């Protein structure tokens, strides 16, 4: 895997440096470079051969034929496929387009071999090999301590409740949950290590927003037709459909699931991508003309808003409100512009889609009915969120510091022993106590504070400053949304948060040795950005 990597400096651009170079200052000699390529090609050939043999021996003939075709195409296009940029885009595509918990590779190894698991595991190994062989150089990830503190607090809860967990039989589930969280958060490290240039970042952001728009349009189609295209992927990809029971009714029709595990998670995904779309309106490299660029990303954001309404989730509206408040407090001028631009679109959606608009937006204004709905179905599984708080607090005071143990609350299946809370903050408090909540604050709140501080105090280029500010809005939206659904159970949004945090780490560290010593004004910074772009 290799990509040109450019250092973003103050006016000068370095010559391209390949990820496989041992160091920026060193070069491979004439004999070493061909040997390195030969070794890489041999490794690829052996790996593909193993896949082909396994496919022929253990898979159905039709699937085996598909495996052979994919292996052949992989070898022919290996120069494109085995690149760090391709790996990044593949990871993003799988997160956005393949529903988690619904598909697996058709290989029986005792558990569901879901695509996202395979890709993350392969990329972890690839990054480790790249670092060991010096094809990659270690890049600061910024969020190491917050992630470590979060995982340590989860482990502390498991250790404190180890005896009870062992006796009740949920100790393996506890360690499984801990491993899963660490595995998903490792995407922060993967993304940061694979990013090599500003161009790479910008096109990744463009892909995320464009893919979000595609998902939004298909979500709207699902709402009006009842047909989910993302549950048909097994017809043209080598995937096995695990379950297709996604169905929820509200506002006179089916709520859209699209590529998410739940409509709430789908709405949160769209909200997290909106700030990125707004950022690209100003700083995106494509389209080149400002008017066309603004039009393109306005359409993309509009498509995602259609998807949000199709999910019929008030959580998404609350998240948008929280992100707008974030902008209003920190950048009131920007918030005012967004309000003036967004108001006509809100009115238009209310006129064109009145039933969806009423159920999703206007219902939030009926305070009495809203509160009553949150006290509904008391004593039943999935009772209202406000109805959960009092019994949860009574249980929490019995084990306030370390909770009942990570993984001790089972809410679905034959072994269910607890209510569905639809509240990650409350669920974490009950399982891991005050210590776990501190870890959750370190993971979800501290990065927002750090990014806000960076965006107002850093001497970085304006494009970096506003990118960090935009990702801060997305991270805040996720933290707020976590109060309204079991955020860690719906992994698509957690993976998207990890991708965005990896990009933020790049924005906050890459090329910082070239930044001015003192902060410059916005007008001067904009002129410097234009000069860099021209160079």
N, C-alpha and C positions, 0 to 999 in steps of 0.2 A: 504494500500500500504506500502511495506517495502522493503528495500534493505540494504545489508551490506555496511557499510560506513567506509573506512579506512583513517586515517590521514596519509599523505605522509610526513614522517619526515626525519631527517638527520641520517639515519642508523637504525631506530627502527620503528616498525609497531605496532600500538595500536590494542587492541582487537576489533573485530567488534562491532559497535554501531548501533543499530536499529533506523531507522528514527522515530519510534513511541515512543522511550524512552523520558521521560520528560526532561532529561538532561543527558549529557555523564557520569556524576558521579552518577546518580541515577539508580535504578533498580525497575522494577515492581515486587510486591510481588506475592505470589502463587495464590492469589485470584483475584488480579487486572488484571493479564494478561489474564486468561480465560474470565473474564467479558468483557475486551476490545475487544477480538476476537468475543465474542457473539454479542456485540453491532454492530460491523462492519458487521458481517454476516447478522444480522437482517436488517441493513440499505441497504445492497446489495439486499437482498431478496425483500424488499419492493419496491426498485427502479425498479428491474426487473419485479415485478408483475405489477407495474403501466405501464411499457412499453408494456407488454403482453396484458393487458386490453385495452389500447389505440389502439394497433395493431388490435385486434379482432374487436373492435367497428368501427374503422374508415378506415381501409385499405382493399384492395382487398384480397380475400381468399389466393391467391398465395403468396402475399407479407406478409400477416399475418402469414402464415405457416413458411416463412423464418424468421420472427421476433421470433416466438416460438422456432425455431431451434437455432437461435443465443442466445436467452435468456437462453435456457437449457445449451448450451455449455459454456456460460459465467459463469453460476453457478457452473458447474462441474470443470472448470479450473480457478475459482476465485482466487486461491492462486497464480497463475501466472499472470493473467490479471490485478488484482488490486495491482500492484506494481509500484513504481515510475519509475523504469527502463522501464517497459512495456509502461508506458504513454509517456516517452520520445521517444521511438522507434515508437510508433503509430503516434505521432505528426510528426516526420520526414518522415515516410512513406506516410502520407496523403499529406504533402507538396510536396514530390517528385513524387508521382505516380498518384494523382487524380487532373486532370486539374481544376483550379479555374474558376468560372463563367460558367462551362459546366455541372456540376452535382449538384444535391440536393437530400436530403432524401425525400422519397415519402410521405411527411406529409404536408398538406396544412394548413399553419398558416398565410397566407397573404404575405409572402415573401419567397424567396428561402433559404431553410435551408441547406446551403452548409456544407459539412463535416468539412472543416477546421474551420469554425465558431463554430460548435458544440463542437469540440475537445478543442479549445482554451478556450471557455466559461466554459466547464466542468473542465478543468485543473485550470483555475483561481479560481473557487469555491473550488476545491480540495486543492489547495495550501493555500487558505485563511483558510479553516477548519483545515488543517494540522498545520498551524502556531498557530491558536487559541487553538488547543488541545495539542500543544507542541509535536506533532509527527514530525514536522519539526522545525528547528531553523532557524531564519532569517540569510541569508548569503549576504554579500555585493555584489551589482550588478555592481559597478564601473561606469556604464554609466547613473546613475540616473540624474545627472545634465545636461549632453548633451541632453538627451531625454526631460527633463523638459523644457530646454531653447527652444528647437525646437517647442514643443507643445505650449509654452507660446507665441512665435512669431506668430504662426498660429492663436491663439486665439486673439492676439492683432490686427491682420489684420481684423478679423471678427468684433471685437468691433468697430474699427475705421470706418468701412464701414457699420455699423449696419443699419443706416437709409436707405441708398440706397439699401442695401440687402433686407430689409423688403419691400420696395416699389416695387422692381423688382421681388420679390418672390423667390430669391435664398438663403434666410437665412437658411431654413431648410437643403438645400443641403450643405451649409457651415458647419453647426454643424455635419451633417452626415459624411462629409469628415474628420472633426477633430476627431470624435469618431472612425472612421475606422482606422486612423493613430495610435491613442492611443491603439486601440485594437490589431493591428498587432505588435506594438512595445512592447506590454506586454509580448510577447513571450520571450524577453530577461530576464524578471523577472522569468517567469515560468521555463525556462531552468536552470537558475542559482540556483533556489531554489530546483530543483529536482535532480541536480547532487550531488552525495554523495561520489564518489570515483574515483580514477584515472582509475581503470579498466572500470568503467562505461563510462567515457569519451572516452577512447581509442576504445571501441567497438562501441560507437555511431559514432565516426569518421570513423571507418571501414565501418559501415553501410552506412553512407552518400556517401562515395566514391564508394562502391559496387553498391549502388542504382543508383548513377550517371552513372556508367558504363552500367548498364542495360538500363537506359533511352537512353544513347548514342547509344547502339546497336539497340534498337527499332526505334530510330530516323533515323538511316541509313537504316533500313528495310523500313521505311515509305518513304524515299527518292526514293528508287529503285522500290517500289511496289505501292505507293500511298495509302497504308492502314495504318491507325493509330490505333494501338492496344489500346491506352489509351482512344479512343472514343467508346470502346466496353465493358467498365467495367460494364455497366448496365445489361449485360447478365449473370454475375455471382456474382454481389454484389447488395444489396438492395439500388440501386441508380436510380434516374430519370435523363435522359439526357435532359439538357435544350436546347442545341444547338450544332450542329455539322458542322457549316459552315466554319471551319478553312481551308482556302485554299489561297496559295500565290505561284506565279510562278516566278522562276528566274533560270538562267543558264540551260535552256532547260528542266526543270522539277519542280515538286512541292517542295517548301521549307518545311522542317520538322517542325511540331509543337510539336509532342510527347506529354508530359504532361504539356506543358507551354501554356500561352495565346497567344504567338507570337514567331516567329523564333528568333527575336533579344533577347527576354527574355530567350529563351532556350540556346542561345550561351553564354549569360552572366552567367547563372547558371553553365554551364560546366566550365567556366573560374574560378568561385569562388571556385570550388571543386578541381581544379588542385593543388594549393598550399597544400591542405590537403593531397592529394595523395603523393606528394613529401615528406611531413613531415613523413607520415607513412612508407615510404621506410626506414627511419633510425630509427624511434622510435616506430613503430607499434609492438604490441605484437604478431601478427600473420601475415603471417607464421613465425615460430620460426627461421628458418635458414635464414641468411641475403640474400643469393642469391635468394632463393625462394620468400622472401618478396619483394625484388626489382623487380623480374620478375612479381609477381602478380600485383603490383601497376603500373608498366610500362604498362601492358596489360590494366588495368582499365583506366589509363590516355589516352592510345591509343583509347579505345572505346569512351571515351568522346570527343576526338578530331575528330573521325569519325562523332559523333553527331553534333559537332560544324560545320564541313564542310557541313553536310546535311542541316543545318539551312540556309546555304548560306548567312551568315551575316558578313559583314566586321567589325561590331562593336566588335564582339568577338576577331578578330585578333588585333584590336586596344587595347583592354583590356589586352590581353596577352602581347602585346608590353609594355604597361604601367607597368605591374607587373614585366616583365623582367628588365625594367629600374630601378624599385624599388630595385630589388636584385642587379643589377649592381652597383648602387650608394652605397648601404649600406653593401652588402656582395659580393664584386667583385669576390672572389674566387668561391663562390657558383654559381654565374651567369656564370662564365667561364665553370664550370663543366656542368651546365644545357645546355649551348650552344653546347658544344662538343657532349653531349649525344643526344640532340634534333635534331641537324642538319641532321643526317642520316634519321631520321624518317620524317622530313619535305621533304627531297628529295624523299623518298619512296612514300609518299602520293602524291607528285606532279607527279610522274611517273604512279602511279596506278589510280589516280583520277584526270586526267589533267583538265577536264572542271570545276569541283568543285574548284580545287586549283586555277585556273586562275580567276574565278569569285570572290573568297573569299579573296585570298592572293595577287596574282599578279596585280589585278586591283588597289590595293592601290599604286602601283608604278607608275601608269599612272596619274601624277598629274593633267594635263590639263583636262582629261576626268573626273577625280574624282571631281574636282572643278565645272566643268560644270554640273555634275549630281546633285550637291547640290544647283544649281540655277534653277533647272528644275521646270516645272508646276507652274510658278508664277501666283498667283491669284486663284489657285485651292486649294481645301482641300488637305492637305498633301503635300504642295509644299516643295521644297528642303530646307534643314536645313539652309543653308547660306541665302537663299531667305527670311527666316523668321526673320532674325536678325534686319534688318533696320526698317521694320514696327513695330516690337516688341519694339525696343528702342524708337521710336517716341511715342508709347502709354505709355511706362514706364515713360518717363520724365514728363508726365502729373500728375502722381500719384507715385512719386519716393519712398516714405518712407513706405507706407503700401499697395501699389498696389490697384487693383480693388476689392479685397476681396477674401478670400479663397472660392473656389467653384463657382466663378462668371464666369469662362470660361467653356462653354459647347461645346465639340468638336464633339459629335456624337448624333444622334437622331433628333427628330422633333424640339427640342428646341436648336439646335446647334447655337452658336453665335460667334465662334472663330475658328481659324486655328488649325490644329493638328501640334504641334511644334516638336514632337519627341525630346524633350530636357527638362528634368526635372528641370535643373537649370534655364533655361529661363522661363519656365512655372511658377515656384515658384516666380521668380522675378516679373513677370507680375501680379500675383494674390496677393502676399504679400509684394512686394517691397523690399527695402534694408533690412528692419527688418527681413523679412522672409528668405532672403539669409543668413543673419547672423545665423539664427536658423538652416538652412540647413548645413552650415559649421560646426556648433557645433555637428550636428548629424552624418555627413559623413566624415569630415576631422579631427576633434579633436580626435576621437578614433584611427585613423591611427597614428597620432603623439604620442598619449599616449602609444600605443603598441610598436612603434619603440623605444621610450624612455625606456620603461620597458625592452625590449629585449637586450638593450646595457648597462643598469645600474643596473638591478636587480641581486640579489644574488640567485635567484631561480635556481632549477636544470635545466640543459641544455634542458631537454625535455620540460619544461614549457617555457623557453626562445624561443626555436625554434617554438613551437606551437603558441605563441603569434606573432612571426614574420610572420608565415605563414598566420594566420588570418588577420594580418595587410595587407598582400598582397591581400587577398580576399576582404577586406573592401575597399582598394584603387581601386581595379578593379571595384567594384560597383560604387564608387564615380565617376570614369572616365566614366563608361558606362552611368551614369545618364545624361551625356551631349548629348547622342546620342539616347535616347528613354525616354518615359514618365515612369520613373522607378516606381513611386508609383502606377501607374495604373495597372502594372503587378506584382501582389502581391507575386508570388512564390519566386522571387529573394529577395524581402524585407523580407519575412519570413525566407529565408535562411540566410540573413545577421543577423537577430535577433537571430537565433539559434547559429551562430558562435560567435556573441558578448557575448551571455550568456556563451559559453564555454570559451571564452577569459577571462571573469570575474572570472571564476573558476581558470584558470591558473595563474591569477595575484594575487589571494588572498588566496586560500585554502592552509593551512599549512604554511603560511608565517612566523609565529612565530618560526618555526624550521629552517628557512633558515640561512646560515652564515651571520655574521655581515658585512663582507667584501667580495667583489667579488673575486672569484677564477678563475684561468686560465681554458681554455676549456678542456685541457687534464685532469686536476685534477677533473673538474666537471664531465667529462665523466666517470672517475673511480668511483666517488661518485654515479652517476646514476646506474652504474652496481652493486655497493654494495647494493643499495636500492632494485634493482630488485631481487638480490640474496636473500635478507632478506625476 
